[in-house]
Amino acid sequence: MIQAKFSLEENHVNFLNLFKKYGFKDKSAVIRTALERLEKELEMEKLKSSAEMYASLYESDRELQDLTNSAITEWPE
């Protein structure tokens, strides 16, 4: 594993010192888990924003709605 050096606020250090209370084997495990969760959360926000943008575009594009509806009508059941 690669080591990294960074600065933390005192409240973050206090939280990290409780790693055993939360079931982690060490402070590094807390940081890794937090970073993985943050990465997933940011990706979900990005996907949600993208979906909202496409929904808005679809809502304002009558031709695309007609095309979609015609494809649905011809779809086998």
Rosetta constraint file for C-alpha pairs under 8 A:
AtomPair CA 8 CA 12 HARMONIC 6.04 0.50
AtomPair CA 8 CA 13 HARMONIC 6.54 0.50
AtomPair CA 9 CA 13 HARMONIC 6.56 0.50
AtomPair CA 10 CA 14 HARMONIC 6.18 0.50
AtomPair CA 11 CA 15 HARMONIC 6.22 0.50
AtomPair CA 12 CA 16 HARMONIC 6.19 0.50
AtomPair CA 13 CA 17 HARMONIC 6.20 0.50
AtomPair CA 14 CA 18 HARMONIC 6.94 0.50
AtomPair CA 15 CA 19 HARMONIC 7.33 0.50
AtomPair CA 16 CA 27 HARMONIC 5.64 0.50
AtomPair CA 16 CA 30 HARMONIC 7.01 0.50
AtomPair CA 17 CA 27 HARMONIC 7.03 0.50
AtomPair CA 18 CA 22 HARMONIC 6.82 0.50
AtomPair CA 19 CA 23 HARMONIC 6.47 0.50
AtomPair CA 19 CA 24 HARMONIC 5.21 0.50
AtomPair CA 19 CA 25 HARMONIC 7.03 0.50
AtomPair CA 19 CA 26 HARMONIC 6.08 0.50
AtomPair CA 19 CA 27 HARMONIC 5.85 0.50
AtomPair CA 19 CA 30 HARMONIC 6.65 0.50
AtomPair CA 20 CA 24 HARMONIC 5.29 0.50
AtomPair CA 20 CA 25 HARMONIC 6.40 0.50
AtomPair CA 20 CA 26 HARMONIC 7.17 0.50
AtomPair CA 24 CA 29 HARMONIC 6.09 0.50
AtomPair CA 24 CA 30 HARMONIC 6.39 0.50
AtomPair CA 25 CA 29 HARMONIC 6.55 0.50
AtomPair CA 26 CA 30 HARMONIC 6.94 0.50
AtomPair CA 27 CA 31 HARMONIC 6.52 0.50
AtomPair CA 28 CA 32 HARMONIC 6.12 0.50
AtomPair CA 29 CA 33 HARMONIC 6.08 0.50
AtomPair CA 30 CA 34 HARMONIC 6.08 0.50
AtomPair CA 31 CA 35 HARMONIC 6.09 0.50
AtomPair CA 32 CA 36 HARMONIC 6.15 0.50
AtomPair CA 33 CA 37 HARMONIC 6.15 0.50
AtomPair CA 34 CA 38 HARMONIC 6.08 0.50
AtomPair CA 35 CA 39 HARMONIC 6.04 0.50
AtomPair CA 36 CA 40 HARMONIC 6.29 0.50
AtomPair CA 37 CA 41 HARMONIC 6.08 0.50
AtomPair CA 38 CA 42 HARMONIC 6.06 0.50
AtomPair CA 39 CA 43 HARMONIC 6.18 0.50
AtomPair CA 40 CA 44 HARMONIC 6.14 0.50
AtomPair CA 41 CA 45 HARMONIC 6.23 0.50
AtomPair CA 42 CA 46 HARMONIC 6.20 0.50
AtomPair CA 43 CA 47 HARMONIC 6.19 0.50
AtomPair CA 44 CA 48 HARMONIC 6.01 0.50
AtomPair CA 45 CA 49 HARMONIC 6.08 0.50
AtomPair CA 46 CA 50 HARMONIC 6.17 0.50
AtomPair CA 47 CA 51 HARMONIC 6.07 0.50
AtomPair CA 48 CA 52 HARMONIC 6.15 0.50
AtomPair CA 49 CA 53 HARMONIC 6.21 0.50
AtomPair CA 50 CA 54 HARMONIC 6.24 0.50
AtomPair CA 51 CA 55 HARMONIC 6.04 0.50
AtomPair CA 52 CA 56 HARMONIC 6.12 0.50
AtomPair CA 53 CA 57 HARMONIC 6.24 0.50
AtomPair CA 54 CA 58 HARMONIC 6.02 0.50
AtomPair CA 55 CA 59 HARMONIC 6.02 0.50
AtomPair CA 56 CA 60 HARMONIC 6.39 0.50
AtomPair CA 57 CA 61 HARMONIC 6.19 0.50
AtomPair CA 58 CA 62 HARMONIC 7.62 0.50
AtomPair CA 58 CA 64 HARMONIC 6.60 0.50
AtomPair CA 58 CA 65 HARMONIC 6.73 0.50
AtomPair CA 59 CA 65 HARMONIC 7.66 0.50
AtomPair CA 61 CA 65 HARMONIC 6.48 0.50
AtomPair CA 62 CA 66 HARMONIC 6.20 0.50
AtomPair CA 63 CA 67 HARMONIC 6.21 0.50
AtomPair CA 64 CA 68 HARMONIC 6.13 0.50
AtomPair CA 65 CA 69 HARMONIC 6.10 0.50
AtomPair CA 66 CA 70 HARMONIC 6.10 0.50
AtomPair CA 67 CA 71 HARMONIC 6.29 0.50
AtomPair CA 68 CA 72 HARMONIC 6.26 0.50
AtomPair CA 69 CA 73 HARMONIC 6.16 0.50
AtomPair CA 70 CA 74 HARMONIC 6.36 0.50
AtomPair CA 71 CA 75 HARMONIC 6.17 0.50
